[in-house]
Amino acid sequence: MDRSRLGALSQSAAGRVASRRFDRNFRVRRVARRLGIWSPRGLAMPPEVPVGVKLELTHLCNLKCPFCYTDSPRHTRAGSADLTDDEWRAVVADAVGTGVVEAVVTGGEPLLRKELTLEIVSTLSEAGMGCTMNTNGWFVDDDVADRLSGVDGLLVNISLDGATAELHDGARGGAGSWARAIAAADRLLSRGVSVRMIHVVTPTNVAHLEDVLEHVWLLGVPSMRVTRVGMVGAAARGGDWEVDSRALYSAVERFYGRRGSGMRINVNTASAANLAAIEDVAPAALLVRPSGAVMIDSQKPFRYGTVPDESLQQCWDRISSTWPHPAVVEWAEGIANSAWIGRTEHVPYRDQDVEIVRAPRKVVTRRSVDESKVPAIAPPIECAVNLGAARGVVVGLALARRYAHTRLRYTGSGRRGRFVRVVGDGRTYRLNHTAARVMDALNGGAPVAAVDELARAYPGVARRALEEDVLANVRLLVARKVIEPVRP
């Protein structure tokens, strides 16, 4: 690693340390904001039209995460009602007509409504919207992956809550869910779909954060989000979800030190931090619950209308004309840190929504919960964590993925280095001898062929080291658009 890169990392780390001071304590953030030593990012007033919309297509989920922010396990058991397919189609048409530019399609598990989900992401993409889909990966088979690969500009977020099957499956209450999440990512990457892994950190898996980062890097995923448990929904019902934010940042810095910054990692330790500046940071997006309730986001329990009975613009106008609503400000001012959200009178996703109307304000009391339908909190995992087996699965998939050259011009055999011009964007790169060998092996082949060739050329080097070197070069060549995956 050269000095300039080390300097860039140090600057980045210093900036992160400064911003972390206000991550957890909202009262400190409020004082800092009012003293002018911390400035919230956001809009002073809502825009005329919402910029984004998040569509929770269903309450249903096939897994049982005890920290689920949407409380999907309880809704699944209770049989909570969702909007019909036609009602969702009307909401999507409304979003397109309103002029929304970005959308997130999620659940529950949206692929439990497979045909509707695939139709909606295609409709949003065809309308020119940026589109993200959240999934646990369980239902991403070859057919789903093929169809998602035809959606231009789609980003698929896949939940991965452990470096191994033992950690992930134990946390999510579904045997085989780790293997399916990893296979889903591989299927999508093999078809050129943008993938990001979402890792929720808990006291059970936090010790293996660096291991999960390593496995995601080996698999070839370009980006990852690391987040604490949000104290809403199922997590607000009980359990110990506290982790040390400093440990998360430290683990990521160590990972960057080993692997460089080729995989983008976003660490989110204070998902509700905008509550500290709620009067100064106006909303720019809407959230539509499976019932049709229209909210601002997943961190506030306030409902501004219901679709399809009302249009998205009508709900947005209600937000815009009442922002910041006194009830919202009063609720936010009672929260000192993110953990306190779970102790408020109205906890998002756990309690009944609070309806906001122009005047007067109607406060709906907390509804009773049928405890027989609340899944038990998963106990701590007390079994061996087999990192070797997990690495074998990840590396096996990554080495078997086939690639081909993009449209290129390049010089020579690469013994003294190789210059490559990517015709698509006109950029030119210099590759060292190893990268040139990997490039040659991936003209219709898989990375395992490059490992085999390097093993013959360097018999004294451990195969594990060669695998990691080859996969690092694959990541680099994909990022530079020298190679691209070959569809299965």
C-alpha positions in Angstrom: 0.0 0.0 0.0 1.5 3.4 -1.0 1.8 6.4 1.2 -0.9 8.4 -0.7 -3.4 5.6 0.1 -2.4 5.5 3.7 -2.9 9.3 3.9 -6.4 9.0 2.3 -7.3 6.3 4.9 -6.1 8.4 7.8 -8.2 11.4 6.6 -11.2 9.2 6.2 -10.8 7.7 9.6 -10.4 11.1 11.2 -13.7 12.3 9.6 -15.5 9.2 10.8 -14.2 9.7 14.3 -15.5 13.2 14.3 -18.9 12.2 13.1 -19.2 9.3 15.6 -19.1 11.6 18.6 -22.8 12.3 18.0 -23.9 8.9 16.8 -25.7 7.7 19.9 -26.7 10.6 22.1 -29.5 12.6 20.4 -29.5 15.2 23.1 -25.8 15.9 22.5 -26.6 16.2 18.7 -29.4 18.7 19.4 -27.1 20.8 21.6 -24.3 20.6 19.0 -26.8 21.6 16.2 -28.0 24.6 18.2 -24.4 25.7 19.0 -23.5 25.4 15.3 -20.9 22.7 15.7 -22.9 19.9 14.0 -24.9 20.5 10.8 -27.6 18.0 9.8 -27.7 16.9 6.2 -31.1 17.3 4.5 -33.7 19.7 3.3 -35.1 22.6 5.3 -38.6 22.0 3.8 -40.2 19.1 2.0 -39.9 19.3 -1.8 -43.1 19.8 -3.8 -43.1 16.1 -4.9 -41.6 13.2 -3.0 -38.2 12.2 -4.4 -38.5 8.5 -3.3 -41.0 5.9 -2.2 -40.5 2.7 -0.2 -43.1 0.0 -1.0 -43.5 -2.8 1.7 -45.4 -5.2 -0.5 -46.2 -7.8 2.1 -46.2 -8.5 5.9 -45.2 -12.1 5.1 -41.8 -13.6 5.6 -40.6 -17.2 5.6 -37.9 -16.5 8.3 -38.3 -15.5 12.0 -35.7 -12.9 12.8 -36.3 -11.7 16.4 -35.0 -8.2 15.6 -37.1 -7.8 12.5 -37.9 -4.0 12.3 -41.2 -4.6 10.4 -42.3 -7.2 12.9 -42.9 -9.6 10.0 -42.8 -12.9 12.0 -45.8 -11.7 14.2 -47.7 -10.4 11.2 -47.0 -13.7 9.3 -48.5 -15.7 12.2 -51.4 -13.3 12.7 -52.2 -13.3 9.0 -52.2 -9.5 8.7 -53.8 -8.3 5.5 -51.8 -6.8 2.5 -53.0 -4.7 -0.4 -54.2 -6.7 -3.4 -52.1 -7.0 -6.5 -54.4 -4.5 -8.3 -54.2 -2.1 -5.4 -50.4 -2.3 -5.5 -50.4 -1.7 -9.3 -52.5 1.4 -8.7 -50.0 2.6 -6.1 -47.0 2.0 -8.5 -48.8 3.8 -11.3 -49.5 6.7 -8.9 -45.8 6.9 -8.0 -44.8 6.9 -11.6 -47.3 9.6 -12.5 -46.4 11.7 -9.4 -42.8 12.0 -10.6 -41.0 9.9 -7.9 -37.4 9.2 -9.1 -36.3 6.4 -6.7 -38.0 3.4 -5.2 -37.3 0.6 -2.8 -39.3 -2.6 -3.1 -39.3 -4.7 0.1 -41.5 -6.6 2.7 -41.5 -8.8 4.7 -40.0 -11.0 2.0 -41.2 -9.5 -1.3 -40.6 -12.6 -3.3 -43.3 -14.4 -1.4 -45.4 -12.3 -3.8 -43.0 -13.3 -6.6 -44.9 -12.3 -9.8 -46.1 -9.0 -8.3 -42.6 -8.1 -7.1 -41.0 -8.9 -10.5 -43.7 -7.0 -12.3 -43.3 -3.9 -10.1 -39.5 -3.7 -10.3 -39.8 -3.9 -14.1 -42.4 -1.2 -14.2 -40.4 1.1 -12.0 -37.2 0.5 -14.1 -39.0 1.1 -17.3 -40.3 4.4 -16.0 -36.7 5.5 -15.4 -36.7 5.2 -11.6 -33.7 4.1 -9.6 -34.9 0.8 -8.1 -33.7 -1.3 -5.1 -35.1 -4.6 -4.0 -34.6 -6.1 -0.5 -34.6 -9.9 -0.1 -33.4 -12.6 2.2 -32.3 -14.5 -0.9 -34.3 -17.7 -0.1 -36.4 -17.5 -3.3 -33.7 -16.2 -5.7 -33.5 -19.3 -8.0 -32.3 -19.3 -11.6 -35.6 -18.1 -13.0 -35.9 -15.2 -10.6 -32.2 -14.3 -11.2 -32.7 -14.4 -15.0 -35.7 -12.1 -14.7 -34.1 -9.7 -12.4 -31.1 -9.4 -14.7 -33.4 -7.9 -17.3 -34.3 -5.0 -15.0 -32.0 -2.0 -15.9 -30.3 -0.3 -13.0 -31.7 -2.6 -10.3 -29.8 -3.0 -7.0 -30.6 -6.1 -4.9 -29.9 -5.9 -1.2 -29.5 -9.4 0.3 -29.5 -9.9 4.1 -26.5 -11.8 5.5 -26.4 -11.9 9.3 -23.5 -14.2 9.9 -20.1 -15.3 8.5 -21.3 -18.9 8.7 -24.4 -21.0 8.4 -24.5 -21.5 12.2 -24.6 -17.8 12.9 -26.9 -16.7 10.1 -29.4 -19.6 10.4 -29.5 -19.3 14.1 -30.3 -15.6 14.0 -32.9 -15.9 11.3 -34.7 -19.1 12.4 -34.3 -20.9 9.1 -32.0 -23.8 8.4 -30.3 -23.4 5.1 -31.0 -19.6 4.9 -27.2 -18.8 4.9 -26.5 -21.1 2.0 -29.5 -19.7 0.0 -28.4 -16.1 0.6 -24.9 -16.8 -0.6 -26.2 -18.7 -3.6 -28.6 -15.9 -4.4 -25.7 -13.4 -4.4 -23.7 -15.6 -6.7 -26.6 -16.2 -9.1 -27.2 -12.4 -9.4 -23.5 -11.5 -9.7 -23.1 -14.2 -12.4 -25.8 -12.3 -14.4 -24.3 -8.9 -13.9 -26.9 -7.7 -11.4 -25.7 -5.1 -8.8 -25.7 -6.7 -5.3 -25.2 -5.3 -1.8 -25.1 -7.4 1.3 -26.9 -6.0 4.4 -25.4 -7.3 7.7 -27.3 -6.6 11.0 -24.8 -6.8 13.9 -26.0 -8.4 17.2 -24.2 -9.5 20.3 -24.1 -13.0 18.9 -22.4 -12.2 15.6 -20.3 -9.1 16.3 -17.2 -11.0 17.1 -17.2 -12.4 13.5 -17.8 -9.1 11.7 -14.4 -9.2 10.1 -15.0 -12.8 8.9 -18.3 -11.8 7.2 -16.6 -8.9 5.6 -13.9 -11.3 4.3 -16.4 -13.8 2.9 -18.4 -11.1 1.2 -15.2 -9.8 -0.3 -14.1 -13.2 -1.5 -17.5 -13.7 -3.1 -17.0 -10.6 -5.2 -19.9 -8.5 -3.9 -19.0 -4.8 -4.6 -20.6 -3.2 -1.5 -21.9 -4.0 2.0 -23.9 -2.2 4.7 -23.2 -2.9 8.3 -26.0 -1.8 10.7 -27.0 -2.1 14.3 -30.4 -3.4 15.3 -33.1 -0.7 15.1 -35.1 -0.6 18.3 -38.5 -0.8 16.5 -40.8 -3.7 15.6 -39.8 -7.1 17.0 -36.6 -5.8 18.6 -38.6 -3.4 20.8 -40.4 -6.4 22.3 -37.3 -7.6 24.2 -33.8 -9.0 23.9 -30.3 -7.6 24.3 -29.3 -6.0 21.0 -26.6 -3.6 22.2 -23.2 -3.7 20.5 -20.2 -1.3 20.8 -20.2 1.0 17.8 -16.4 1.5 18.1 -15.9 -2.2 17.5 -17.7 -2.0 14.2 -15.6 0.9 12.9 -12.5 -0.7 14.1 -13.3 -4.0 12.3 -14.0 -2.1 9.1 -10.7 -0.2 9.4 -8.7 -3.4 9.9 -10.5 -4.9 6.9 -9.6 -1.9 4.7 -6.0 -2.2 5.9 -5.9 -5.8 4.6 -8.0 -5.6 1.5 -8.0 -2.0 0.5 -11.2 0.0 -0.3 -12.4 -2.0 -3.4 -15.5 -3.1 -1.5 -17.6 -0.2 -0.3 -18.7 -0.6 3.3 -21.3 1.7 4.9 -21.4 1.5 8.7 -24.8 2.7 10.1 -24.7 2.9 13.9 -27.5 5.5 14.4 -30.2 4.8 11.9 -32.6 7.2 13.7 -30.1 10.0 14.2 -32.1 12.4 12.2 -34.6 12.6 15.1 -32.1 14.9 16.8 -32.6 17.5 14.0 -36.1 16.8 13.0 -37.1 20.4 12.8 -34.2 21.1 10.4 -34.3 17.9 8.2 -37.5 17.7 6.3 -38.6 14.4 4.7 -38.1 13.8 1.0 -39.7 10.3 0.6 -42.7 8.3 1.5 -43.1 4.8 2.9 -46.2 2.7 2.0 -47.0 -0.1 4.5 -48.5 -3.4 3.3 -51.9 -2.2 4.7 -51.6 1.0 2.5 -50.7 3.3 5.4 -48.5 6.1 4.2 -45.6 7.1 6.5 -42.5 9.2 6.2 -40.0 6.4 7.1 -39.6 3.4 9.3 -38.4 5.4 12.3 -41.5 7.4 13.0 -44.9 6.0 13.9 -47.0 8.7 12.2 -49.5 8.0 9.4 -50.3 10.7 6.9 -52.9 8.9 4.9 -53.9 5.6 3.2 -53.5 4.5 -0.4 -55.2 3.7 -2.7 -58.1 5.6 -1.1 -55.9 8.7 -1.4 -53.2 9.6 -3.8 -49.5 9.7 -2.9 -49.6 13.4 -3.7 -52.5 14.0 -1.3 -50.5 12.3 1.5 -47.4 14.3 0.6 -49.3 17.6 0.6 -50.5 16.7 4.1 -46.8 16.1 5.2 -45.6 19.3 3.5 -48.3 21.5 4.8 -47.9 20.4 8.5 -44.2 19.9 8.6 -42.8 19.9 11.3 -46.0 18.7 13.0 -46.0 19.5 16.8 -46.8 15.9 17.6 -43.8 14.6 15.7 -41.5 17.1 17.3 -42.8 16.3 20.8 -42.3 12.6 20.2 -38.8 13.1 18.9 -37.8 15.4 21.7 -38.5 12.6 24.2 -35.8 10.4 22.7 -32.3 10.7 24.0 -30.7 8.0 22.0 -31.6 5.3 19.5 -32.3 2.7 22.2 -35.0 5.0 23.6 -37.2 4.6 20.5 -38.2 1.2 21.8 -39.4 2.8 25.1 -41.6 5.5 23.7 -45.4 5.4 23.9 -45.7 4.8 20.2 -43.0 2.5 18.8 -42.9 2.2 15.0 -44.1 -1.2 13.7 -44.8 -2.5 17.2 -47.7 -0.2 18.1 -50.6 1.2 16.3 -49.7 4.1 13.9 -50.5 7.6 15.1 -52.7 9.3 12.5 -51.7 12.9 11.5 -54.6 15.1 10.3 -54.7 18.8 9.7 -56.7 19.5 12.8 -57.3 18.2 15.3 -54.7 15.5 15.8 -56.1 12.1 16.5 -53.9 9.9 18.8 -54.6 6.2 18.5 -53.7 4.3 21.7 -51.4 1.2 21.6 -53.2 -1.9 20.4 -53.1 -5.1 22.3 -50.8 -7.8 21.1 -51.7 -11.4 20.7 -48.6 -12.8 22.5 -49.4 -16.3 21.3 -48.5 -15.1 17.8 -45.2 -13.5 18.9 -42.2 -15.8 18.0 -39.8 -16.5 20.9 -36.5 -14.6 20.9 -33.8 -16.9 19.6 -31.4 -18.1 22.3 -27.7 -17.4 21.9 -26.0 -19.9 19.6 -24.0 -22.4 21.4 -22.2 -24.4 18.7 -18.9 -24.4 16.9 -18.6 -21.7 14.2 -17.2 -23.4 11.2 -15.4 -20.6 9.3 -13.4 -23.0 7.2 -16.5 -24.7 5.8 -18.1 -21.3 5.1 -15.0 -20.0 3.3 -15.0 -23.2 1.2 -18.6 -22.5 0.0 -17.9 -18.8 -0.8 -14.6 -19.4 -2.6 -16.0 -22.4 -4.5 -18.8 -20.2 -5.9 -16.5 -17.3 -6.7 -13.9 -19.4 -8.5 -16.5 -21.2 -10.6 -18.1 -18.0 -11.9 -17.3 -17.5 -15.6 -16.2 -14.2 -17.2 -15.5 -12.9 -20.7 -13.5 -9.9 -22.0 -15.4 -6.7 -22.7 -14.6 -4.9 -25.9 -10.8 -4.2 -25.5 -7.5 -3.4 -27.1 -4.4 -4.4 -25.2 -0.7 -4.9 -25.6 1.5 -7.9 -25.5 1.7 -11.0 -23.3 2.0 -9.2 -20.1 5.4 -10.4 -19.0 6.5 -6.8 -18.6 3.0 -5.5 -17.8 0.1 -4.9 -20.1 -1.8 -1.8 -21.2 -5.5 -2.3 -21.7 -7.9 0.1 -23.3 -11.6 -0.4 -22.5 -13.4 0.7 -25.6 -16.7 1.3 -23.7 -15.4 4.2 -21.6 -12.1 4.9 -23.3 -10.0 4.4 -20.1 -6.6 2.8 -20.2 -5.1 0.7 -17.4 -1.7 -0.9 -16.8 -1.9 -4.5 -15.5 0.9 -6.3 -13.8 1.9 -9.8 -14.9 -0.4 -11.6 -12.5 -3.4 -9.5 -13.5 -2.6 -10.1 -17.1 -2.6 -13.9 -16.5 -5.9 -13.7 -14.7 -7.3 -11.6 -17.6 -6.2 -14.2 -20.1 -7.8 -17.1 -18.1 -11.1 -15.2 -18.0 -11.7 -14.9 -21.7 -14.7 -17.3 -21.4 -13.2 -19.2 -18.4 -13.5 -19.2 -14.6 -11.0 -17.9 -12.0 -10.1 -21.5 -10.9 -8.2 -21.8 -14.2 -6.0 -18.8 -13.2 -5.4 -20.4 -9.8 -4.3 -23.6 -11.4 -2.0 -21.8 -13.8 -0.4 -19.8 -11.0 0.0 -22.9 -8.9 2.0 -24.5 -11.7 4.1 -21.3 -12.1 4.7 -20.9 -8.3 4.6 -24.3 -6.7 5.9 -23.0 -3.4 3.0 -20.6 -2.8 0.0 -21.9 -0.8 -3.1 -22.4 -2.9 -5.2 -20.4 -0.4 -2.9 -17.4 -1.1 -3.2 -17.9 -4.8 -7.0 -18.1 -4.6 -7.2 -14.8 -2.7 -4.7 -13.1 -5.1 -6.8 -14.2 -8.2 -10.1 -13.1 -6.6 -8.6 -9.8 -5.8 -7.6 -9.4 -9.4 -11.0 -10.5 -10.6 -12.6 -7.8 -8.4 -10.2 -5.2 -9.9 -10.8 -6.3 -13.5 -14.6 -6.3 -13.0 -14.5 -2.8 -11.5 -12.5 -1.5 -14.4 -14.8 -3.2 -16.9 -12.1 -5.2 -18.4 -14.1 -8.4 -17.9 -17.8 -9.1 -17.2 -19.7 -12.2 -16.0 -20.9 -14.7 -18.6 -24.6 -15.5 -18.0 -25.1 -19.2 -17.0 
